[in-house]
């Protein structure tokens, strides 16, 4: 239990990226290696991150929260990475949080006799988990998600922090937290209403914990499209990722930063934010290079990494 307290409660410093075990890709791209995530580079400038606990239904262990944060933070700063595809290995996208982790957390908190110190421990645990999810939103590279079969609890938190979502016909979703005695606390309550644009449905799903299928996910706007199976979904998303990766990384990353910033702010604030961003970023070579190609009907130009 002491190790859990040290890991989650009172040691919030990120592990240095230099501590990652790296392997070389054919293009000399460095690919971070993890225990709970599998990272590969199937296409130029496209990184594929897979939840990699298939025997445990890709449930979220305490290591996965941390590794999500490390992974997406590192890819955000990796100039070779322009787009990220997120999926899950095995039979399910994810079964949500590992219940043993909750039991461990409760037992570790009980070792603290003072109520205030128990509260501080719980606060840090929640923040630790929140950071793993928010890393997708903070990542300046677009995150495209492929969901198959179960997407439960923390899985909904995860996909609502992504930029674009697709799922398979056998997918089903559930904001499960209310059924295990707690409010969803790592992102769903904040992001789901904004993602689907329907506060009433979002509250219904979060307050009842009922399951909903791929068809309903498409109808309410949680996913862009439903595919027959995982392979066809991944093929489509990889094509989309290659398309985005070929565009100006200045334009793509500035677009994401502006949309994330503006999502929870008044329009005047969002307009000022993108005005300041473009005042700087438009001074680079990407704008004239792309504009010239459009004007002369030339083939799309190649852009340097950012």
N, C-alpha and C positions, 0 to 999 in steps of 0.2 A: 504494500500500500504506500509505503514511503516513496517508492520510485514513481508512483502515479502522482503523488503530491508534487514531487520535484519536477516531473515532466509537464504537468498541466497547471498546477496551482501557482507556483512561484518562480517559474523560469520561462519567461515569455520571449526570450531572445531567439531569433531565427538562426538556424544552422547556416553556416557560411556555404555558399554555392561551391566553394573550393573543396568542401568535404564530400561532394557527390562523387560517386564512382561513374566515370564516363567511358563510353566506348565510341570509336570513330565510325562514322557513316562513310559511304563511298565518296561523298562530296566533302569530306573532312568536317562535317557537321558534328558538334558535340551533343550527345544525347544523354540526358540525366537518367540514372537508374534508381529504382525504388523497390521497396518490398511489396507495397499494395497497389502500385500502378505500373503498367507496362507502357513505355514510350518508344515510338519508332518514327521513321521519316519515310513514308511510302511514296511521296511525291516531292518534287523540288519545293522547298520552303513551306511544306505542309507537314505538321507534326501530328501524330496520332497518339492520343492518351487514352488508355483503356483501364477501367477499374479492374483490378487483377486479384480478386479473391473469389474465384468461381466456386470453390468448394464450400464457401460460406455465403453464397448468393450475393457476393460483392458488398456485404454489410460493412458499415463504417466502424472500424476499430479506432483506437486512439492514435495509432500510427498513421492511418489514412487521413485523418484531419490534418495532421502536420505535413504529410507528404503532398497533399493537394496544395497547401499553401506554398511549400517549397517549389513544387513543379511549375505551377502557373506563374509564380514570381520569377523563376529562372527563365521560362520561355518568354515572358514579357520583355525581358532584358536581352534576349538572344536575337541578334540581328538576322540570323539565318531563318528564324521562325517568323512566318508572316500570317499563317492561319493555323488554328488548332481544331482537330476533330476529336470529340470526346464520345466514347462508347463504353460498353461493359463486356467483359469476357463471360463465357458460360451461358447458363440458361436464363439468367435474369440481368437486367440492367443493374438494379440494386434492391435488396430487401430492406434498406434503411439502416438505422443505427443498430449496432450489435448490442443486444440487451445485456450481455455480460458486462459491457463497458459501463452501462448505467448502474448495474449492481456494484461493480468495483468502485465507481465514483461515490456512491452512497456510503459504502463501507469505509472508504478512505476519509470521507467527511466526518463520519462518526468517531474517528480517532481524535478529532478536535473537539475539546469539551466546551469551548465558548461559542455562543450563537453567532456573534459577529465574525469570528474566524471561520466558522462553517459557511456563513454567507459569502465571505470573501473567496473561499475555495470554490464554491459553486459559481460565483461570478467569473472567476478566471477560467474554469472549465468551459463555460458557455462561450466566453470570448475566444478561447482556443479553437472551439469548433466553428464559431462564426467566421474566424479568419480564414479557415480552410475553404469555406464557400465563397466568401467575398473576394478571394484571390482570383476567381474567374472574372468577376466584374471589374476588378482593378487591373487585370491584364489588358494591355493595350492592343493585343492581337484578337481578332474575332474568334469566338469559340462556337463551333457548330456541333450540336449534340444529336446522336442517334440513340433512341430509346427502344428497347425491346423487352417484352414480357413485363415483369414487375418493376414498378418505379414507386417505391413506398417511402413515406416519411422524409428522411434526409435526402432521398433521391429527388423529391419535388423541390426541396431547398436548393439542391445542386443545379437542376436544369433551369430553374427560374433565374439563376445568376448567369446563365449562358446567353449568347446573342441570338442564335437561331436554333430551333428545335424541330426534329422530325421523329416519327415513331413508326413501329410496325403494327400490323392489324391485330396482333395478339397482345399488344401493350395494355396495361392497366395501371391506374394511378390511385394513390391514396395518401391523404394528409393524415397520417396515422396517430400523431402525437396525442390527440385528445383521448384516444382509447387507452393509452398507457399512463394517463393521469398528469399530463403536462401540456402547456401551450407550446406550439412549435416556436423555437427560439433561435433558429440559425438562418432565417431569411424568408421562409414561405409567407408569413403574415405580412411582411413588408413588400415583397416583390410580386406575389401572385396576383393581387388586385390590379397592379400596374401592367403586368404582362397580358392579362386577359381583358382588361378594360371593363370589367363587370364586377363591382364591389359586392353585389348581392350574391352572385354565384360563388365568389371567392369565400365569403363568410359562410355560406351553406356548406361548402366542401370542408372548410377548416373546423366548423363547429360540430358537424355530424361525423366526420371521419369516413364518410361513405366512399366506396370504390367508384371510379368512373373509367370508361373504356376509351379506346383510341378514337372512336367516332365522336364521342362527346368532347374529348380533348381537342379535336380539330374544330368542332362546332363553337367551342368557347374561345378559341384562339390561342390555346396553350402550345399547339404545334402547327407548323406550316403545312404539312402534308403527311399522309399515312401511306406506307408502303406494304406490299404483301409479306415481305420477310426482311430479315436483317441484312442479308447480302445486297438486295436491291436498294435498300436505304443507304447502306454504306457506299455503294457505287455512285449513287446520285450525289451524296454529300461530298465525296472525294472530287467529283467533277466540279461541283460548286466551289470547293476549297481551292482547286487549281485556278479557276477563273478569278477568284478574289486575289489569290497570291500573285497573279500576273499584273495586277493593277499597282498603281503608285502606293507604296507603303505609307508615304506621307499622307496621302488622301484617305486611305483606309483607316489608319490609326487615329488620325484627327477626327474622322467621322465617328468612330466608336467613342472616343473620349468626350466629344460634344454630346452625343446621344445619352451616354451614361450620366454626365453632369446635369443635363437638362431634364432628365426623367423626373426628378423630385424637386425641381425649382421652377419659379415663375419664368415665363417666356423672356422677359427683358434680361434676366440673369443669364439664361442660356444663350441669348443673342450676343451679349457682351463677351461671354466666355469664348464662343467660336470666333468672334471678331478679333479677340486678342490672340487666339491660337493661329488663325490664318494670317494675321499681320506679321507673324514670325515665320510660319511654315511655308507661306507662299513665296518667300524670297529664295527658296531652293530651286534646284534644276528640274524637279518633277513637273511643275506646272507648265513652263514653256515647252518642255519636251512632249508632254501629252497633248497640249494645245496645238502644237505644230503638226503632230501626227494626225490629229482630227481634221485640221484645216486642209492638209494636203492629201487626205485620204490614204496616208501611208500605213503600213502594218503597225500594230501597237508596239510602242518602244519597250525596251527592257529597262527596268529601274534598279538602281543600286539598293542593297539592303539598308535598313535603317535600325 
